[in-house]
Amino acid sequence: MKTLDKFPVIDFIEEEIAAKSFPGAALLVAQNGKQILEYYCGTYCNGELNDIPLDGGVSHMLYSFSKGITATAIVLAHQINLIDYDAPLSTYIPEYRGGLKDLTTIRHLLTHSSGIPNCKLKAVATEEEWRDAVQTCCKAEVEWMPGSRTQYHSHSGTLLAAEAVRRCLDMRPWQDICSEWIFKPIGAKTLTFHVPEDRPVALTHQPDVLPCSISTAYASNLGHPGAGCFGGIKDIIKVLQFHLNSGQWNGRMIINPDELAEMHQVQYEDRIVKAEKSAKTTVHEPWGLGWLIKRNLAEHGFGFGNATSAKSFGHAGIDTVMALSDPEQHVAIAFIATGSLGKNTARIRNKITDLIVESLS
């Protein structure tokens, strides 16, 4: 195993903390299924104090990394024939119909191409809030032909995809589904769509006024399947490693290879290539099913960097969480800042990724 002094990324992170780019950070790296770097530095805010030393026992608000988790559960639902990616969404949610809605599928929802990116939703921490949010999505105006372009859907797409699965399972809570299908099988004990009660939680973005509790007044993402998961950084790596392991965990096949291959395939590759050949700007980003695939996004804000391969996949969480895997180099990287990276987000994330991958070569 490499030692910390052989990773220049540590110096870089400490320099950025000293420059007050962010107050603290957690970094975990695994290669070939083995942890090769675990590092914590600086401080975090727990809602009462903002200068608590950070360590591995802290849970974090994972924001949109939650989409990778939820998409994994939806792929498992497809694997057992609960849902069809390409059936009309109204097959599962009958009230989502009329006009372009009739053409919307779960594949569109998982690739940010359903056409309702500006649907404003509140927290869904209760069943009533969840139902209200689904109905808000059902009433939203579709802005383009589903599949004809992509634009990031912060909450709406993932919520509707999760709702479709729930309706096939007698409206089981999303937490229970993910716990049974993913969290327990891979031993990810800290992952939860509920506010943790047994572990300290880092509040990010850090509140301006203390004390501050984790409530809907502070976080409108609570409960959302695409933005409301909490967890420790070690369990983020487990999710990534589960995908690098071709859907296996401890010798047990959980996701079959064909399902996983489609999840990690750029869904609009043909349209992207067509635009490139005609020297046009593509209107599709390289989304797999839930994960963003690097392809040629070297300087993307998600932090793929230049040194990872085109098959790398991952997801960020606002400007604090970065999580990605490179299947060609068998490496998984999770980085969490305990405060906003702001305008430095892309620079810091891409630099961290490149420093890590270059150190492994």
Secondary structure in CASP SS format (residue, H / E / C, confidence):
PFRMAT SS
TARGET T0000
AUTHOR 0000-0000-0000
METHOD secondary structure of the structure
MODEL  1
M C 1.00
K C 1.00
T C 1.00
L H 1.00
D H 1.00
K H 1.00
F C 1.00
P H 1.00
V H 1.00
I H 1.00
D H 1.00
F H 1.00
I H 1.00
E H 1.00
E H 1.00
E H 1.00
I H 1.00
A H 1.00
A C 1.00
K C 1.00
S C 1.00
F C 1.00
P C 1.00
G E 1.00
A E 1.00
A E 1.00
L E 1.00
L E 1.00
V E 1.00
A E 1.00
Q E 1.00
N C 1.00
G C 1.00
K E 1.00
Q E 1.00
I E 1.00
L E 1.00
E E 1.00
Y E 1.00
Y E 1.00
C E 1.00
G E 1.00
T E 1.00
Y E 1.00
C C 1.00
N C 1.00
G C 1.00
E C 1.00
L C 1.00
N C 1.00
D C 1.00
I E 1.00
P E 1.00
L C 1.00
D C 1.00
G C 1.00
G C 1.00
V C 1.00
S E 1.00
H E 1.00
M E 1.00
L C 1.00
Y H 1.00
S H 1.00
F H 1.00
S H 1.00
K H 1.00
G H 1.00
I H 1.00
T H 1.00
A H 1.00
T H 1.00
A H 1.00
I H 1.00
V H 1.00
L H 1.00
A H 1.00
H H 1.00
Q H 1.00
I C 1.00
N C 1.00
L C 1.00
I C 1.00
D C 1.00
Y C 1.00
D C 1.00
A C 1.00
P E 1.00
L H 1.00
S H 1.00
T H 1.00
Y C 1.00
I C 1.00
P C 1.00
E C 1.00
Y C 1.00
R C 1.00
G C 1.00
G H 1.00
L H 1.00
K H 1.00
D H 1.00
L H 1.00
T C 1.00
T E 1.00
I H 1.00
R H 1.00
H H 1.00
L H 1.00
L H 1.00
T C 1.00
H C 1.00
S C 1.00
S C 1.00
G C 1.00
I C 1.00
P C 1.00
N C 1.00
C C 1.00
K C 1.00
L C 1.00
K C 1.00
A C 1.00
V C 1.00
A C 1.00
T C 1.00
E H 1.00
E H 1.00
E H 1.00
W H 1.00
R H 1.00
D H 1.00
A H 1.00
V H 1.00
Q H 1.00
T H 1.00
C H 1.00
C H 1.00
K H 1.00
A C 1.00
E C 1.00
V C 1.00
E C 1.00
W C 1.00
M C 1.00
P C 1.00
G C 1.00
S C 1.00
R C 1.00
T C 1.00
Q C 1.00
Y C 1.00
H C 1.00
S C 1.00
H C 1.00
S H 1.00
G H 1.00
T H 1.00
L H 1.00
L H 1.00
A H 1.00
A H 1.00
E H 1.00
A H 1.00
V H 1.00
R H 1.00
R H 1.00
C C 1.00
L C 1.00
D C 1.00
M C 1.00
R C 1.00
P C 1.00
W H 1.00
Q H 1.00
D H 1.00
I H 1.00
C H 1.00
S H 1.00
E H 1.00
W H 1.00
I H 1.00
F H 1.00
K C 1.00
P C 1.00
I C 1.00
G C 1.00
A C 1.00
K C 1.00
T C 1.00
L C 1.00
T E 1.00
F C 1.00
H C 1.00
V C 1.00
P C 1.00
E C 1.00
D C 1.00
R C 1.00
P C 1.00
V E 1.00
A E 1.00
L C 1.00
T C 1.00
H C 1.00
Q C 1.00
P C 1.00
D C 1.00
V C 1.00
L C 1.00
P C 1.00
C C 1.00
S C 1.00
I C 1.00
S C 1.00
T C 1.00
A C 1.00
Y C 1.00
A C 1.00
S C 1.00
N C 1.00
L C 1.00
G C 1.00
H C 1.00
P C 1.00
G C 1.00
A C 1.00
G C 1.00
C C 1.00
F E 1.00
G E 1.00
G C 1.00
I H 1.00
K H 1.00
D H 1.00
I H 1.00
I H 1.00
K H 1.00
V H 1.00
L H 1.00
Q H 1.00
F H 1.00
H H 1.00
L H 1.00
N C 1.00
S C 1.00
G C 1.00
Q E 1.00
W E 1.00
N C 1.00
G C 1.00
R E 1.00
M E 1.00
I C 1.00
I C 1.00
N C 1.00
P H 1.00
D H 1.00
E H 1.00
L H 1.00
A H 1.00
E H 1.00
M H 1.00
H C 1.00
Q C 1.00
V C 1.00
Q C 1.00
Y C 1.00
E H 1.00
D H 1.00
R H 1.00
I H 1.00
V H 1.00
K H 1.00
A H 1.00
E H 1.00
K H 1.00
S C 1.00
A C 1.00
K C 1.00
T C 1.00
T C 1.00
V C 1.00
H C 1.00
E C 1.00
P C 1.00
W E 1.00
G C 1.00
L C 1.00
G C 1.00
W C 1.00
L E 1.00
I E 1.00
K C 1.00
R C 1.00
N C 1.00
L C 1.00
A C 1.00
E C 1.00
H C 1.00
G C 1.00
F C 1.00
G C 1.00
F C 1.00
G C 1.00
N C 1.00
A C 1.00
T C 1.00
S C 1.00
A C 1.00
K C 1.00
S C 1.00
F E 1.00
G E 1.00
H E 1.00
A E 1.00
G E 1.00
I C 1.00
D C 1.00
T C 1.00
V E 1.00
M E 1.00
A E 1.00
L E 1.00
S E 1.00
D E 1.00
P C 1.00
E C 1.00
Q C 1.00
H C 1.00
V E 1.00
A E 1.00
I E 1.00
A E 1.00
F E 1.00
I E 1.00
A E 1.00
T C 1.00
G C 1.00
S C 1.00
L C 1.00
G H 1.00
K H 1.00
N H 1.00
T H 1.00
A H 1.00
R H 1.00
I H 1.00
R H 1.00
N H 1.00
K H 1.00
I H 1.00
T H 1.00
D H 1.00
L H 1.00
I H 1.00
V H 1.00
E H 1.00
S H 1.00
L H 1.00
S C 1.00
END
